Amino acid sequence: MKKALLTLLASAVVFSGCGLKNGAVIKINNQSITRGQYEEAYQNAAKNSQLAQMGIDIPEDENNLMYLMVKDRVVNDLIVKELIRQELERRNISVTKEDTERERQKMIDKVGSKEKFNEILKQNGISNSQLERELKQEIQMKKLVEVIHPVNITDSQAKTFYDKNVAKFKYPEKVRASHILVSANPMEIKEKLREKNTSMTEVDLNAKVGEIMKERYQKAQDIANQIKTTPEKFEAIARDESDDTLSAKNGGDIGFFAHKDMVKSFADTAFKQKPNTISNVVQTPYGFHIIKVTDRMAAGQQPYEKVKEQIKMYLAAQEQVKALEMYLTNLKSHAVIQYVDESFNPVQIELKMKKLAAERNAALKSAKQPKETVPAGK
């Protein structure tokens, strides 16, 4: 829900360029979007695209269909962001330091501690300044939505939603466990070896991977043997030995989880255990684990009173998203948008995409046509 809302509530960002990059490519109500702004936004979009995550580079070529698809989305996002920036300025909507600190504290409370929160930020490559900026933008957008479409979801509306969606509030049996991980992924090990030893043959690589896997299994087995003699030291050993640094700080605790939330071998073992029992070494794609089950929770259903406020937030967000979509459409229709560089005009981008797609389809069709052969003797 929150991701959907934040995606639509496009944040207002003031970009900066230099030299030729300061040249305007689009003007919105006489306010410029520069080439530098576009290039920065394009790089961010391309870097975070699904194609990039699959290892596919998107060439910066106006005659490349993938490039134009990303360009079309980036141009639209920049226009929306500028329109919202202007609206925030017009309505004098600002955010105080206290506002951002309050939001940060809410996030810390949700994960349990400041240390765990900072660890999550680190793992996701988010700096404090970036978080501060994103929190400010999020709060600005929340304030804007509250002004343009205040929502008050009643208890009756929330109860109706709950009754119509009972299945959404059922939960399966869960187990709470702690674990100690000795990381050992054969593919990762192989890639690291290949980077360090480019001359190694495939046979040598596989043999070395096998050796390392045996060493890591033995390390896990040694830890398991140590725990068998001193089970009361599980948490302390997890803090010192586990390669899962996030849970290690909490003595290996990973909280409650359903069977489907974990890889099969890990879940199968944990769900067969009774509370306060410790497993033998278990292998998963992540490596070797020693699992301690600490609690179990039977399947059930969350009572209405417990989820009422969450339902209200969800229903309010849905209403606000619809209202914001209409509001942005209205802003855009009344804005004076000038494409200083026509290559940034969405109409031109779409025409070019259609042309390239038609050319590609024609080429594919031609390649599939059987070639004429000259009969022998002629």
C-alpha positions as CSV (number, residue, x, y, z in Angstrom):
1,M,0.0,0.0,0.0
2,K,2.7,2.5,1.0
3,K,4.8,1.7,-2.1
4,A,1.8,2.3,-4.3
5,L,1.0,5.6,-2.7
6,L,4.6,6.8,-2.8
7,T,5.0,5.8,-6.4
8,L,2.0,7.9,-7.3
9,L,2.9,10.7,-5.0
10,A,5.9,11.6,-7.2
11,S,8.3,13.6,-5.1
12,A,9.3,17.2,-6.0
13,V,13.0,17.3,-6.6
14,V,15.1,20.2,-7.7
15,F,17.9,19.0,-9.9
16,S,21.0,20.9,-10.9
17,G,23.1,20.9,-14.0
18,C,26.2,22.7,-15.2
19,G,27.5,24.1,-18.5
20,L,25.5,22.9,-21.5
21,K,23.5,20.7,-19.2
22,N,21.7,23.8,-17.9
23,G,20.0,24.2,-21.3
24,A,16.2,23.8,-21.1
25,V,14.7,20.9,-22.9
26,I,11.2,21.3,-21.5
27,K,9.4,24.3,-20.0
28,I,6.4,23.9,-17.6
29,N,4.6,27.1,-16.8
30,N,7.8,28.9,-17.8
31,Q,9.9,26.8,-15.4
32,S,12.7,24.8,-17.0
33,I,13.6,21.1,-17.0
34,T,17.2,21.0,-18.1
35,R,19.2,18.4,-20.0
36,G,21.2,17.8,-16.9
37,Q,18.1,17.1,-14.9
38,Y,17.0,14.6,-17.6
39,E,20.4,12.9,-17.8
40,E,20.6,12.5,-14.0
41,A,17.0,11.1,-13.8
42,Y,17.6,8.8,-16.8
43,Q,20.8,7.3,-15.2
44,N,18.9,6.6,-12.0
45,A,16.0,5.1,-13.9
46,A,18.2,2.9,-16.1
47,K,20.3,1.8,-13.1
48,N,17.2,0.7,-11.1
49,S,15.3,-0.8,-14.0
50,Q,14.4,-4.5,-14.1
51,L,16.6,-4.9,-17.1
52,A,19.6,-3.5,-15.2
53,Q,18.9,-6.0,-12.3
54,M,19.0,-8.8,-14.9
55,G,22.4,-7.5,-16.1
56,I,21.2,-5.9,-19.3
57,D,22.6,-2.5,-20.1
58,I,20.3,0.0,-21.8
59,P,22.3,1.9,-24.5
60,E,21.9,5.6,-24.6
61,D,20.9,5.6,-28.3
62,E,17.9,7.4,-29.7
63,N,17.4,4.6,-32.2
64,N,17.2,1.9,-29.4
65,L,13.6,0.9,-28.4
66,M,14.6,0.2,-24.8
67,Y,16.2,3.6,-24.5
68,L,13.1,5.3,-25.8
69,M,10.8,3.4,-23.4
70,V,12.9,4.5,-20.4
71,K,13.1,8.1,-21.8
72,D,9.3,8.2,-22.2
73,R,8.8,7.3,-18.5
74,V,11.6,9.6,-17.3
75,V,10.2,12.6,-19.2
76,N,6.7,12.0,-17.8
77,D,8.1,11.7,-14.3
78,L,10.0,14.9,-14.6
79,I,7.0,16.8,-15.8
80,V,4.9,15.4,-12.9
81,K,7.6,16.2,-10.4
82,E,7.9,19.8,-11.6
83,L,4.1,20.3,-11.5
84,I,4.0,19.0,-8.0
85,R,7.0,21.2,-7.0
86,Q,5.2,24.2,-8.2
87,E,2.0,23.2,-6.4
88,L,3.9,22.7,-3.1
89,E,5.5,26.1,-3.5
90,R,2.1,27.7,-4.4
91,R,0.5,26.2,-1.3
92,N,3.5,27.0,0.9
93,I,3.7,23.4,2.1
94,S,6.9,22.9,4.1
95,V,8.4,20.3,6.4
96,T,10.2,20.9,9.7
97,K,13.1,19.0,11.3
98,E,10.6,17.7,13.9
99,D,8.4,16.3,11.1
100,T,11.2,14.2,9.6
101,E,12.5,13.1,13.0
102,R,9.0,11.9,14.0
103,E,8.8,9.8,10.8
104,R,12.3,8.4,11.3
105,Q,11.3,7.3,14.9
106,K,8.2,5.6,13.6
107,M,10.4,3.5,11.2
108,I,12.8,2.7,14.0
109,D,10.0,1.6,16.3
110,K,8.7,-0.7,13.5
111,V,12.0,-2.6,13.1
112,G,12.7,-2.7,16.9
113,S,15.9,-0.7,17.4
114,K,18.0,2.1,16.1
115,E,20.9,-0.3,15.5
116,K,18.7,-2.7,13.4
117,F,17.3,0.3,11.5
118,N,20.8,1.6,10.7
119,E,21.9,-1.9,9.6
120,I,18.9,-2.1,7.2
121,L,19.9,1.3,5.7
122,K,23.4,0.1,5.3
123,Q,22.4,-3.1,3.6
124,N,20.3,-1.2,1.1
125,G,22.9,1.5,0.4
126,I,20.9,4.4,1.8
127,S,22.7,7.2,3.4
128,N,21.3,9.4,6.2
129,S,21.2,12.4,3.9
130,Q,19.3,10.4,1.3
131,L,16.9,9.1,3.9
132,E,16.4,12.7,5.2
133,R,15.6,13.9,1.7
134,E,13.2,11.1,0.9
135,L,11.4,11.5,4.3
136,K,11.0,15.2,3.6
137,Q,9.5,14.6,0.1
138,E,7.2,11.9,1.5
139,I,5.9,14.2,4.3
140,Q,5.4,17.0,1.7
141,M,3.3,14.8,-0.4
142,K,1.2,13.5,2.5
143,K,0.5,17.1,3.5
144,L,-0.5,18.0,-0.1
145,V,-2.9,15.0,-0.3
146,E,-4.4,15.9,3.0
147,V,-5.1,19.4,1.7
148,I,-6.6,18.4,-1.7
149,H,-8.5,15.4,-0.5
150,P,-9.0,15.0,3.3
151,V,-10.3,11.5,4.1
152,N,-12.1,10.2,7.2
153,I,-12.7,6.5,7.1
154,T,-15.4,5.4,9.6
155,D,-15.4,2.3,11.7
156,S,-18.4,1.1,9.7
157,Q,-16.4,1.3,6.4
158,A,-13.4,-0.5,8.0
159,K,-15.7,-3.3,9.4
160,T,-17.4,-3.8,6.0
161,F,-14.0,-4.2,4.4
162,Y,-12.9,-6.7,7.0
163,D,-16.1,-8.8,6.7
164,K,-15.8,-8.8,2.9
165,N,-12.1,-9.8,3.0
166,V,-11.9,-12.2,5.9
167,A,-9.4,-14.5,4.0
168,K,-6.9,-11.6,3.9
169,F,-6.7,-11.6,7.7
170,K,-6.0,-15.3,8.2
171,Y,-2.5,-16.4,8.9
172,P,-0.9,-19.9,8.7
173,E,1.0,-21.7,11.5
174,K,4.2,-19.9,12.3
175,V,7.5,-20.7,14.0
176,R,9.9,-18.4,15.7
177,A,13.5,-19.3,15.4
178,S,17.1,-18.2,15.7
179,H,19.9,-19.4,13.5
180,I,23.6,-19.4,13.0
181,L,24.8,-19.2,9.3
182,V,28.0,-20.2,7.8
183,S,27.6,-18.7,4.3
184,A,28.5,-21.1,1.5
185,N,27.0,-20.5,-2.0
186,P,28.9,-22.6,-4.6
187,M,28.1,-20.1,-7.4
188,E,29.3,-17.1,-5.5
189,I,32.4,-18.9,-4.4
190,K,33.1,-19.9,-8.0
191,E,32.7,-16.4,-9.3
192,K,35.1,-14.9,-6.7
193,L,37.7,-17.6,-7.5
194,R,37.3,-16.8,-11.2
195,E,37.8,-13.1,-10.6
196,K,41.0,-13.8,-8.6
197,N,42.4,-16.6,-10.8
198,T,41.5,-15.9,-14.4
199,S,43.8,-18.7,-15.6
200,M,42.1,-21.5,-13.6
201,T,40.4,-24.2,-15.7
202,E,36.7,-25.2,-15.1
203,V,37.9,-28.5,-13.6
204,D,40.3,-26.7,-11.2
205,L,37.6,-24.2,-10.3
206,N,35.0,-26.9,-9.5
207,A,37.6,-28.8,-7.4
208,K,38.5,-25.7,-5.4
209,V,34.8,-24.9,-4.9
210,G,34.3,-28.4,-3.5
211,E,37.2,-27.9,-1.1
212,I,35.9,-24.6,0.2
213,M,32.4,-26.1,0.6
214,K,33.8,-28.9,2.7
215,E,35.7,-26.4,4.9
216,R,32.6,-24.4,5.5
217,Y,30.5,-27.4,6.3
218,Q,33.2,-28.5,8.8
219,K,33.1,-25.1,10.4
220,A,29.3,-25.3,10.8
221,Q,29.7,-28.8,12.2
222,D,32.2,-27.6,14.7
223,I,29.8,-24.9,15.8
224,A,27.0,-27.4,16.1
225,N,29.1,-29.7,18.2
226,Q,30.1,-26.8,20.5
227,I,26.4,-25.9,20.9
228,K,25.4,-29.4,21.8
229,T,27.7,-29.3,24.8
230,T,26.7,-25.7,25.8
231,P,23.2,-25.0,24.3
232,E,22.8,-22.1,26.7
233,K,25.5,-20.3,24.7
234,F,23.6,-20.4,21.4
235,E,22.9,-16.6,21.4
236,A,26.4,-15.7,22.3
237,I,27.9,-18.0,19.7
238,A,25.5,-16.6,17.1
239,R,26.7,-13.1,17.8
240,D,30.3,-14.1,17.4
241,E,30.1,-16.7,14.5
242,S,27.0,-16.1,12.3
243,D,27.5,-14.7,8.9
244,D,24.0,-13.3,9.0
245,T,25.1,-10.1,10.6
246,L,21.6,-8.6,10.9
247,S,20.2,-11.4,13.0
248,A,23.5,-12.1,14.8
249,K,23.2,-8.8,16.7
250,N,20.0,-10.3,18.2
251,G,21.5,-13.6,19.1
252,G,20.4,-15.1,15.8
253,D,16.7,-14.3,16.2
254,I,14.8,-14.0,12.9
255,G,11.3,-13.7,14.5
256,F,8.2,-15.5,13.5
257,F,7.8,-16.9,9.9
258,A,5.4,-19.1,7.9
259,H,6.6,-22.1,6.1
260,K,6.4,-20.4,2.7
261,D,8.5,-17.5,3.9
262,M,11.7,-19.6,4.0
263,V,13.6,-21.9,1.6
264,K,12.2,-25.4,1.8
265,S,15.1,-27.2,3.6
266,F,15.2,-24.5,6.3
267,A,11.4,-24.4,6.8
268,D,11.0,-28.2,6.8
269,T,13.6,-28.5,9.6
270,A,12.2,-25.6,11.7
271,F,8.6,-26.7,11.5
272,K,9.5,-30.3,12.6
273,Q,11.2,-29.0,15.7
274,K,9.7,-28.3,19.1
275,P,10.4,-25.1,21.0
276,N,13.8,-24.9,22.7
277,T,15.4,-27.6,20.5
278,I,18.4,-27.1,18.2
279,S,18.8,-28.7,14.8
280,N,21.8,-30.5,13.2
281,V,23.5,-28.7,10.3
282,V,21.0,-27.8,7.6
283,Q,22.1,-26.8,4.1
284,T,20.3,-24.1,2.0
285,P,21.4,-22.1,-1.1
286,Y,22.8,-19.5,1.4
287,G,25.0,-22.0,3.2
288,F,24.9,-24.1,6.4
289,H,22.6,-23.3,9.3
290,I,22.1,-24.4,12.9
291,I,18.5,-23.6,13.8
292,K,17.0,-23.1,17.3
293,V,13.2,-23.0,17.5
294,T,12.1,-20.7,20.3
295,D,8.3,-20.5,19.9
296,R,5.3,-21.7,17.8
297,M,2.1,-20.0,16.8
298,A,-1.0,-21.9,15.6
299,A,-2.8,-20.8,12.5
300,G,-5.6,-18.3,13.1
301,Q,-7.2,-15.0,12.1
302,Q,-6.3,-11.5,13.1
303,P,-9.3,-10.0,15.1
304,Y,-11.0,-6.9,13.6
305,E,-10.0,-4.7,16.5
306,K,-6.3,-5.5,16.0
307,V,-6.3,-4.6,12.3
308,K,-8.9,-1.8,12.3
309,E,-6.5,1.0,12.2
310,Q,-4.4,-0.6,9.4
311,I,-7.6,-1.1,7.3
312,K,-8.5,2.6,7.8
313,M,-5.0,3.6,6.6
314,Y,-5.3,1.3,3.6
315,L,-8.8,2.6,2.6
316,A,-7.7,6.2,3.1
317,A,-4.6,5.7,0.9
318,Q,-6.7,4.2,-1.8
319,E,-9.0,7.2,-1.8
320,Q,-6.1,9.6,-1.8
321,V,-4.3,7.8,-4.6
322,K,-7.5,8.1,-6.8
323,A,-7.9,11.8,-5.8
324,L,-4.2,12.5,-6.6
325,E,-4.4,10.8,-10.0
326,M,-7.3,13.1,-10.9
327,Y,-5.6,16.1,-9.4
328,L,-2.4,15.5,-11.4
329,T,-4.3,15.0,-14.6
330,N,-6.0,18.3,-14.0
331,L,-2.7,20.1,-13.2
332,K,-1.2,18.7,-16.4
333,S,-4.2,19.7,-18.6
334,H,-4.0,23.3,-17.3
335,A,-0.2,23.6,-17.5
336,V,1.6,25.4,-20.3
337,I,4.1,22.7,-21.4
338,Q,6.6,23.7,-24.1
339,Y,9.0,21.1,-25.6
340,V,12.1,23.3,-26.3
341,D,13.7,20.2,-27.7
342,E,11.1,18.2,-29.7
343,S,12.9,14.9,-29.1
344,F,11.5,15.2,-25.5
345,N,7.9,15.5,-26.7
346,P,6.1,12.3,-25.6
347,V,4.2,12.3,-28.9
348,Q,7.4,12.3,-30.9
349,I,8.9,9.6,-28.6
350,E,5.9,7.4,-29.1
351,L,6.0,7.8,-32.9
352,K,9.7,6.9,-32.9
353,M,9.0,3.8,-30.8
354,K,6.2,2.7,-33.1
355,K,8.5,3.2,-36.1
356,L,11.4,1.2,-34.6
357,A,9.0,-1.6,-33.5
358,A,7.6,-1.8,-37.0
359,E,11.1,-1.9,-38.5
360,R,12.1,-4.7,-36.1
361,N,9.0,-6.7,-36.8
362,A,9.5,-6.4,-40.5
363,A,13.1,-7.5,-40.2
364,L,12.1,-10.5,-38.1
365,K,9.4,-11.4,-40.6
366,S,11.9,-11.2,-43.5
367,A,14.4,-13.4,-41.6
368,K,11.7,-16.1,-41.3
369,Q,10.9,-16.1,-45.0
370,P,12.4,-19.2,-46.8
371,K,15.2,-18.2,-49.2
372,E,14.8,-19.1,-52.8
373,T,17.2,-21.8,-54.1
374,V,18.4,-22.2,-57.6
375,P,17.7,-25.7,-59.0
376,A,20.8,-27.8,-59.8
377,G,21.9,-27.6,-63.5
378,K,20.5,-24.1,-64.1
